[in-house]
């Protein structure tokens, strides 16, 4: 059995007025927020899916279903911590994360360091092991029209 495992996660959420906009565990000021059962943090959800996939544990919906009111409006940092516990139980630890946010607005550059610190703190890794990038879709599609946000994450796990 190999000691290294890689996982890919992706998450999409609709943007709407009247919701807080959580990205990477950080509240980002914006006139719209992501709609979802939890706090709808697409970046943390994509990271959770990547971690779970790398450990062959299914996906975020298997462990934290939107049909369970336990997770209604839950802070996604809690989901990330619980995901870490699940992969640790299988003997894995996170080596590094590479992620990309796709959104037209707002610009996230001022929040990236705080997101890295938040994620690294939860996962017990260095901020240097958490890469967060962002891109627009040049006003194309639902992301370009500011109707939604997408996050992609790749996570490398190592058997402890």
CORSULTA-V347182 format. One record per residue. N is the residue number from 1. RES is the residue in one letter. PSI is psi in degrees with one decimal (* if undefined). OMEGA is omega in whole degrees, 0 to 359 (* if undefined). D_LAST is the distance of its C-alpha to the last C-alpha in Angstrom with 2 decimals. Layout:
n=N res=RES psi=PSI omega=OMEGA d_last=D_LAST
n=N res=RES psi=PSI omega=OMEGA d_last=D_LAST
This chain:
n=1 res=X psi=133.7 omega=180 d_last=12.63
n=2 res=X psi=151.1 omega=179 d_last=11.38
n=3 res=X psi=-18.9 omega=182 d_last=7.94
n=4 res=X psi=139.7 omega=178 d_last=9.72
n=5 res=X psi=138.9 omega=180 d_last=11.70
n=6 res=X psi=142.9 omega=179 d_last=14.61
n=7 res=X psi=149.7 omega=178 d_last=16.72
n=8 res=X psi=131.5 omega=177 d_last=20.21
n=9 res=X psi=148.6 omega=176 d_last=21.88
n=10 res=X psi=144.6 omega=176 d_last=25.54
n=11 res=X psi=146.8 omega=179 d_last=27.74
n=12 res=X psi=141.3 omega=171 d_last=31.48
n=13 res=X psi=144.2 omega=175 d_last=33.66
n=14 res=X psi=145.4 omega=174 d_last=37.38
n=15 res=X psi=141.3 omega=182 d_last=38.79
n=16 res=X psi=156.3 omega=176 d_last=41.57
n=17 res=X psi=151.9 omega=172 d_last=43.75
n=18 res=X psi=11.2 omega=177 d_last=43.18
n=19 res=X psi=146.8 omega=172 d_last=39.37
n=20 res=X psi=150.5 omega=181 d_last=36.99
n=21 res=X psi=99.2 omega=180 d_last=34.89
n=22 res=X psi=126.4 omega=176 d_last=31.22
n=23 res=X psi=124.2 omega=178 d_last=28.99
n=24 res=X psi=28.8 omega=180 d_last=25.47
n=25 res=X psi=9.0 omega=183 d_last=26.09
n=26 res=X psi=135.7 omega=176 d_last=29.28
n=27 res=X psi=115.5 omega=183 d_last=32.84
n=28 res=X psi=121.4 omega=179 d_last=34.67
n=29 res=X psi=126.7 omega=178 d_last=38.47
n=30 res=X psi=156.2 omega=181 d_last=40.11
n=31 res=X psi=-9.6 omega=176 d_last=43.02
n=32 res=X psi=157.2 omega=174 d_last=40.86
n=33 res=X psi=168.4 omega=181 d_last=37.59
n=34 res=X psi=138.8 omega=181 d_last=35.35
n=35 res=X psi=130.3 omega=178 d_last=36.46
n=36 res=X psi=174.0 omega=181 d_last=34.06
n=37 res=X psi=-39.8 omega=178 d_last=33.31
n=38 res=X psi=-150.9 omega=174 d_last=30.83
n=39 res=X psi=-3.0 omega=173 d_last=31.29
n=40 res=X psi=38.1 omega=178 d_last=30.76
n=41 res=X psi=96.9 omega=185 d_last=28.31
n=42 res=X psi=-35.3 omega=182 d_last=27.82
n=43 res=X psi=-48.1 omega=179 d_last=25.19
n=44 res=X psi=-35.0 omega=178 d_last=22.84
n=45 res=X psi=-42.0 omega=179 d_last=23.63
n=46 res=X psi=-39.7 omega=178 d_last=22.83
n=47 res=X psi=-43.9 omega=177 d_last=19.43
n=48 res=X psi=-47.0 omega=180 d_last=18.74
n=49 res=X psi=-40.5 omega=179 d_last=19.97
n=50 res=X psi=-43.0 omega=179 d_last=17.87
n=51 res=X psi=-47.2 omega=181 d_last=14.61
n=52 res=X psi=-41.7 omega=179 d_last=15.95
n=53 res=X psi=-43.3 omega=180 d_last=17.20
n=54 res=X psi=-32.3 omega=180 d_last=14.07
n=55 res=X psi=6.5 omega=182 d_last=12.48
n=56 res=X psi=45.0 omega=181 d_last=15.95
n=57 res=X psi=20.9 omega=180 d_last=16.91
n=58 res=X psi=-144.3 omega=182 d_last=20.33
n=59 res=X psi=178.5 omega=185 d_last=21.64
n=60 res=X psi=-33.5 omega=180 d_last=22.63
n=61 res=X psi=-27.5 omega=178 d_last=25.91
n=62 res=X psi=-42.6 omega=186 d_last=24.39
n=63 res=X psi=-29.1 omega=184 d_last=22.59
n=64 res=X psi=65.7 omega=188 d_last=25.11
n=65 res=X psi=145.0 omega=179 d_last=28.39
n=66 res=X psi=0.3 omega=175 d_last=31.40
n=67 res=X psi=-5.0 omega=182 d_last=33.51
n=68 res=X psi=116.9 omega=182 d_last=32.03
n=69 res=X psi=-11.8 omega=174 d_last=33.83
n=70 res=X psi=-31.9 omega=185 d_last=30.90
n=71 res=X psi=6.1 omega=179 d_last=29.58
n=72 res=X psi=122.0 omega=180 d_last=33.02
n=73 res=X psi=19.5 omega=181 d_last=32.94
n=74 res=X psi=146.6 omega=174 d_last=29.44
n=75 res=X psi=122.2 omega=183 d_last=27.79
n=76 res=X psi=-16.3 omega=173 d_last=25.11
n=77 res=X psi=-33.2 omega=176 d_last=22.97
n=78 res=X psi=-41.2 omega=178 d_last=22.64
n=79 res=X psi=-39.5 omega=178 d_last=21.61
n=80 res=X psi=-42.6 omega=178 d_last=18.89
n=81 res=X psi=-42.8 omega=180 d_last=17.58
n=82 res=X psi=-34.7 omega=176 d_last=17.82
n=83 res=X psi=-41.8 omega=176 d_last=16.07
n=84 res=X psi=-43.6 omega=179 d_last=13.05
n=85 res=X psi=-40.2 omega=180 d_last=13.28
n=86 res=X psi=-44.2 omega=181 d_last=13.59
n=87 res=X psi=-33.1 omega=176 d_last=10.51
n=88 res=X psi=-37.1 omega=179 d_last=8.48
n=89 res=X psi=-27.3 omega=177 d_last=10.47
n=90 res=X psi=4.9 omega=176 d_last=9.26
n=91 res=X psi=13.6 omega=181 d_last=5.54
n=92 res=X psi=153.6 omega=171 d_last=5.50
n=93 res=X psi=155.8 omega=181 d_last=6.31
n=94 res=X psi=131.5 omega=175 d_last=9.55
n=95 res=X psi=-54.5 omega=178 d_last=10.35
n=96 res=X psi=166.1 omega=181 d_last=14.05
n=97 res=X psi=136.5 omega=170 d_last=16.96
n=98 res=X psi=124.5 omega=184 d_last=20.37
n=99 res=X psi=156.4 omega=177 d_last=23.06
n=100 res=X psi=129.5 omega=172 d_last=26.81
n=101 res=X psi=136.2 omega=176 d_last=29.35
n=102 res=X psi=109.2 omega=179 d_last=32.66
n=103 res=X psi=147.1 omega=180 d_last=35.50
n=104 res=X psi=-40.8 omega=181 d_last=39.02
n=105 res=X psi=152.9 omega=1 d_last=39.21
n=106 res=X psi=171.3 omega=173 d_last=38.39
n=107 res=X psi=132.8 omega=185 d_last=37.01
n=108 res=X psi=-5.0 omega=183 d_last=33.51
n=109 res=X psi=-42.1 omega=180 d_last=33.30
n=110 res=X psi=-12.7 omega=186 d_last=34.30
n=111 res=X psi=-6.2 omega=187 d_last=31.36
n=112 res=X psi=-45.5 omega=181 d_last=28.46
n=113 res=X psi=-42.9 omega=179 d_last=27.36
n=114 res=X psi=-39.1 omega=177 d_last=27.48
n=115 res=X psi=-45.1 omega=179 d_last=25.47
n=116 res=X psi=-44.4 omega=180 d_last=22.76
n=117 res=X psi=-40.8 omega=180 d_last=22.77
n=118 res=X psi=-49.9 omega=182 d_last=22.69
n=119 res=X psi=-46.9 omega=180 d_last=19.80
n=120 res=X psi=-40.1 omega=180 d_last=17.71
n=121 res=X psi=-40.3 omega=180 d_last=18.64
n=122 res=X psi=-40.5 omega=187 d_last=17.56
n=123 res=X psi=0.9 omega=179 d_last=14.13
n=124 res=X psi=43.4 omega=176 d_last=13.52
n=125 res=X psi=170.7 omega=179 d_last=13.69
n=126 res=X psi=150.7 omega=176 d_last=16.69
n=127 res=X psi=-25.9 omega=178 d_last=19.79
n=128 res=X psi=-16.1 omega=180 d_last=19.76
n=129 res=X psi=3.9 omega=181 d_last=16.81
n=130 res=X psi=105.3 omega=178 d_last=19.07
n=131 res=X psi=126.8 omega=177 d_last=21.97
n=132 res=X psi=119.2 omega=178 d_last=24.84
n=133 res=X psi=164.2 omega=177 d_last=27.94
n=134 res=X psi=151.6 omega=176 d_last=31.07
n=135 res=X psi=154.5 omega=171 d_last=33.94
n=136 res=X psi=175.6 omega=173 d_last=37.16
n=137 res=X psi=23.0 omega=179 d_last=38.71
n=138 res=X psi=40.6 omega=178 d_last=41.96
n=139 res=X psi=16.0 omega=178 d_last=43.57
n=140 res=X psi=144.4 omega=173 d_last=42.95
n=141 res=X psi=-170.4 omega=184 d_last=42.01
n=142 res=X psi=-31.5 omega=177 d_last=40.92
n=143 res=X psi=-45.6 omega=180 d_last=38.61
n=144 res=X psi=-30.1 omega=178 d_last=41.51
n=145 res=X psi=5.1 omega=181 d_last=43.85
n=146 res=X psi=35.7 omega=176 d_last=41.45
n=147 res=X psi=-17.7 omega=182 d_last=41.21
n=148 res=X psi=173.4 omega=181 d_last=37.43
n=149 res=X psi=147.1 omega=181 d_last=34.13
n=150 res=X psi=144.9 omega=174 d_last=31.21
n=151 res=X psi=141.2 omega=175 d_last=27.62
n=152 res=X psi=142.2 omega=177 d_last=25.21
n=153 res=X psi=138.8 omega=172 d_last=21.51
n=154 res=X psi=132.1 omega=183 d_last=18.98
n=155 res=X psi=135.8 omega=174 d_last=15.29
n=156 res=X psi=126.5 omega=177 d_last=12.55
n=157 res=X psi=152.9 omega=176 d_last=9.08
n=158 res=X psi=137.4 omega=176 d_last=6.04
n=159 res=X psi=125.7 omega=183 d_last=3.80
n=160 res=X psi=* omega=* d_last=0.00
